[in-house]
Amino acid sequence: MILRKAKHSEQTNIWNILQDAIDQRKKDGSEQWQHGYPNEQTVYDDINNGYGYVLIDNNVIVAYAAIIFGEEPAYNDINGSWLTNEDYVVIHRVATSNEYKGKGIATQLFKMIEDLSIEQNVFSIKVDTNFDNIPMMKVLDKLQYTYCGEIMFGGAPRRAYEKELNEN
C-alpha cells in the first residue's frame, strides 16, 4: 500500500468514501458528521492546502485522511493535558472505503501516517474523535494512543488523543 497526497482528479472518489462514512455514522446513531461537515468543499480545501492524503492499494483509493503538519487551534484549549508541547501532526477526516472495511485499513493508514511523521522529524500525533466513534477509538487503543482529555471541535466535545513517536 502507498500513502500519498491526494490529487484534485481524485476528489469525487474521496468524497464518495467520505459520504459512505457519513452514512455509517448516521446508521450508528451518531451526530458526528451529520451537519454538513465534512463536505465537498472541505475535500477540495484539504487537497489545495496539501492536507489531503489517500491510501492506495492496487491503484484503488482505500482510505482518506487529512494530515496536517502544523497547529490545530482547537487543541490549544484541552480539558486534560497533552503528552507533549512539541510540534505535532494532526489527523482529521479519516474514512475507509466500504469495500475495504474490516480489513485493518484504518490501522494500516495510521501506521503509515506515523512513518510519514517520523520522516518529517515530527514525533507527536494528535487526533480527536467523537465520544461514540467506537471503531476509531478501537484503532487508537490498538495503536497505543493515549487519551489526553476533551477538546471542543466544531462546537461539540471530542475525545483527544496523542501518541509520541520514536525515531527508530
Contacts in CASP RR format, 6 or more apart in sequence:
PFRMAT RR
TARGET T0000
AUTHOR 0000-0000-0000
METHOD contacts of the structure
MODEL  1
MILRKAKHSEQTNIWNILQDAIDQRKKDGSEQWQHGYPNEQTVYDDINNG
YGYVLIDNNVIVAYAAIIFGEEPAYNDINGSWLTNEDYVVIHRVATSNEY
KGKGIATQLFKMIEDLSIEQNVFSIKVDTNFDNIPMMKVLDKLQYTYCGE
IMFGGAPRRAYEKELNEN
1 55 0 8 1.000
1 56 0 8 1.000
1 57 0 8 1.000
1 62 0 8 1.000
1 108 0 8 1.000
1 112 0 8 1.000
2 55 0 8 1.000
2 56 0 8 1.000
2 57 0 8 1.000
3 53 0 8 1.000
3 54 0 8 1.000
3 55 0 8 1.000
3 56 0 8 1.000
3 109 0 8 1.000
3 112 0 8 1.000
3 113 0 8 1.000
3 116 0 8 1.000
4 53 0 8 1.000
4 54 0 8 1.000
4 56 0 8 1.000
5 47 0 8 1.000
5 50 0 8 1.000
5 52 0 8 1.000
5 53 0 8 1.000
5 54 0 8 1.000
6 14 0 8 1.000
6 46 0 8 1.000
6 47 0 8 1.000
6 52 0 8 1.000
6 53 0 8 1.000
6 54 0 8 1.000
6 64 0 8 1.000
7 47 0 8 1.000
8 44 0 8 1.000
8 47 0 8 1.000
8 48 0 8 1.000
10 47 0 8 1.000
10 54 0 8 1.000
10 61 0 8 1.000
11 40 0 8 1.000
11 43 0 8 1.000
11 44 0 8 1.000
11 47 0 8 1.000
13 61 0 8 1.000
14 43 0 8 1.000
14 52 0 8 1.000
14 54 0 8 1.000
14 61 0 8 1.000
14 64 0 8 1.000
15 40 0 8 1.000
15 43 0 8 1.000
17 61 0 8 1.000
17 63 0 8 1.000
17 64 0 8 1.000
17 95 0 8 1.000
17 96 0 8 1.000
17 97 0 8 1.000
17 98 0 8 1.000
18 38 0 8 1.000
18 43 0 8 1.000
18 64 0 8 1.000
18 93 0 8 1.000
18 95 0 8 1.000
20 95 0 8 1.000
20 97 0 8 1.000
20 98 0 8 1.000
21 33 0 8 1.000
21 95 0 8 1.000
21 96 0 8 1.000
22 33 0 8 1.000
22 34 0 8 1.000
22 38 0 8 1.000
24 98 0 8 1.000
25 32 0 8 1.000
25 33 0 8 1.000
25 34 0 8 1.000
25 130 0 8 1.000
25 133 0 8 1.000
26 34 0 8 1.000
28 132 0 8 1.000
28 134 0 8 1.000
29 132 0 8 1.000
30 130 0 8 1.000
30 132 0 8 1.000
30 133 0 8 1.000
31 130 0 8 1.000
31 156 0 8 1.000
32 129 0 8 1.000
32 130 0 8 1.000
32 132 0 8 1.000
32 133 0 8 1.000
32 156 0 8 1.000
37 154 0 8 1.000
38 93 0 8 1.000
42 93 0 8 1.000
43 52 0 8 1.000
45 51 0 8 1.000
46 52 0 8 1.000
46 66 0 8 1.000
46 93 0 8 1.000
51 66 0 8 1.000
51 67 0 8 1.000
51 68 0 8 1.000
51 92 0 8 1.000
52 64 0 8 1.000
52 65 0 8 1.000
52 66 0 8 1.000
52 67 0 8 1.000
53 64 0 8 1.000
53 65 0 8 1.000
53 66 0 8 1.000
53 67 0 8 1.000
53 113 0 8 1.000
54 61 0 8 1.000
54 63 0 8 1.000
54 64 0 8 1.000
55 61 0 8 1.000
55 62 0 8 1.000
55 63 0 8 1.000
55 64 0 8 1.000
55 65 0 8 1.000
55 105 0 8 1.000
55 108 0 8 1.000
55 109 0 8 1.000
55 112 0 8 1.000
56 62 0 8 1.000
57 100 0 8 1.000
60 97 0 8 1.000
61 97 0 8 1.000
62 96 0 8 1.000
62 97 0 8 1.000
62 99 0 8 1.000
62 100 0 8 1.000
62 105 0 8 1.000
63 94 0 8 1.000
63 95 0 8 1.000
63 96 0 8 1.000
63 97 0 8 1.000
63 100 0 8 1.000
63 105 0 8 1.000
63 106 0 8 1.000
63 109 0 8 1.000
64 93 0 8 1.000
64 94 0 8 1.000
64 95 0 8 1.000
65 91 0 8 1.000
65 92 0 8 1.000
65 93 0 8 1.000
65 94 0 8 1.000
65 95 0 8 1.000
65 109 0 8 1.000
65 113 0 8 1.000
66 90 0 8 1.000
66 91 0 8 1.000
66 92 0 8 1.000
66 93 0 8 1.000
67 89 0 8 1.000
67 90 0 8 1.000
67 91 0 8 1.000
67 113 0 8 1.000
67 116 0 8 1.000
68 89 0 8 1.000
68 90 0 8 1.000
68 91 0 8 1.000
68 92 0 8 1.000
69 87 0 8 1.000
69 89 0 8 1.000
69 117 0 8 1.000
69 120 0 8 1.000
69 122 0 8 1.000
70 87 0 8 1.000
70 88 0 8 1.000
70 89 0 8 1.000
70 90 0 8 1.000
71 88 0 8 1.000
71 90 0 8 1.000
72 90 0 8 1.000
72 92 0 8 1.000
72 126 0 8 1.000
74 128 0 8 1.000
74 151 0 8 1.000
74 152 0 8 1.000
74 153 0 8 1.000
74 154 0 8 1.000
75 82 0 8 1.000
75 90 0 8 1.000
75 126 0 8 1.000
75 128 0 8 1.000
75 151 0 8 1.000
75 160 0 8 1.000
77 151 0 8 1.000
77 152 0 8 1.000
78 148 0 8 1.000
78 149 0 8 1.000
78 150 0 8 1.000
78 151 0 8 1.000
78 160 0 8 1.000
79 149 0 8 1.000
79 150 0 8 1.000
79 151 0 8 1.000
80 148 0 8 1.000
80 149 0 8 1.000
80 150 0 8 1.000
80 160 0 8 1.000
81 148 0 8 1.000
81 149 0 8 1.000
82 126 0 8 1.000
82 148 0 8 1.000
82 160 0 8 1.000
82 162 0 8 1.000
83 124 0 8 1.000
83 146 0 8 1.000
83 148 0 8 1.000
83 162 0 8 1.000
83 163 0 8 1.000
83 164 0 8 1.000
84 123 0 8 1.000
84 124 0 8 1.000
84 162 0 8 1.000
84 164 0 8 1.000
86 123 0 8 1.000
86 124 0 8 1.000
87 122 0 8 1.000
87 123 0 8 1.000
87 124 0 8 1.000
88 122 0 8 1.000
88 124 0 8 1.000
88 125 0 8 1.000
88 126 0 8 1.000
88 162 0 8 1.000
89 113 0 8 1.000
89 116 0 8 1.000
89 117 0 8 1.000
89 120 0 8 1.000
89 122 0 8 1.000
89 124 0 8 1.000
89 125 0 8 1.000
89 126 0 8 1.000
90 125 0 8 1.000
90 126 0 8 1.000
90 127 0 8 1.000
91 110 0 8 1.000
91 113 0 8 1.000
91 125 0 8 1.000
91 126 0 8 1.000
91 127 0 8 1.000
92 127 0 8 1.000
94 106 0 8 1.000
94 109 0 8 1.000
94 136 0 8 1.000
96 102 0 8 1.000
96 105 0 8 1.000
96 106 0 8 1.000
96 109 0 8 1.000
97 105 0 8 1.000
106 135 0 8 1.000
106 136 0 8 1.000
106 139 0 8 1.000
107 139 0 8 1.000
107 142 0 8 1.000
107 143 0 8 1.000
110 139 0 8 1.000
110 140 0 8 1.000
110 143 0 8 1.000
111 143 0 8 1.000
113 125 0 8 1.000
114 125 0 8 1.000
114 143 0 8 1.000
114 163 0 8 1.000
114 165 0 8 1.000
117 123 0 8 1.000
117 124 0 8 1.000
117 125 0 8 1.000
117 165 0 8 1.000
118 165 0 8 1.000
118 166 0 8 1.000
118 167 0 8 1.000
122 165 0 8 1.000
123 164 0 8 1.000
123 165 0 8 1.000
123 166 0 8 1.000
123 167 0 8 1.000
124 162 0 8 1.000
124 163 0 8 1.000
124 164 0 8 1.000
124 165 0 8 1.000
125 145 0 8 1.000
125 162 0 8 1.000
125 163 0 8 1.000
125 165 0 8 1.000
126 160 0 8 1.000
126 161 0 8 1.000
126 162 0 8 1.000
127 140 0 8 1.000
127 145 0 8 1.000
127 160 0 8 1.000
127 161 0 8 1.000
127 162 0 8 1.000
128 151 0 8 1.000
128 153 0 8 1.000
128 158 0 8 1.000
128 159 0 8 1.000
128 160 0 8 1.000
128 161 0 8 1.000
129 136 0 8 1.000
129 137 0 8 1.000
129 140 0 8 1.000
129 158 0 8 1.000
129 159 0 8 1.000
129 161 0 8 1.000
130 136 0 8 1.000
130 156 0 8 1.000
130 158 0 8 1.000
130 159 0 8 1.000
131 157 0 8 1.000
131 158 0 8 1.000
131 159 0 8 1.000
137 159 0 8 1.000
140 161 0 8 1.000
143 163 0 8 1.000
144 163 0 8 1.000
145 161 0 8 1.000
145 162 0 8 1.000
145 163 0 8 1.000
146 161 0 8 1.000
146 162 0 8 1.000
146 163 0 8 1.000
147 159 0 8 1.000
147 160 0 8 1.000
147 161 0 8 1.000
148 160 0 8 1.000
148 161 0 8 1.000
148 162 0 8 1.000
149 159 0 8 1.000
149 160 0 8 1.000
150 157 0 8 1.000
150 158 0 8 1.000
150 159 0 8 1.000
150 160 0 8 1.000
151 157 0 8 1.000
151 158 0 8 1.000
151 160 0 8 1.000
152 158 0 8 1.000
END
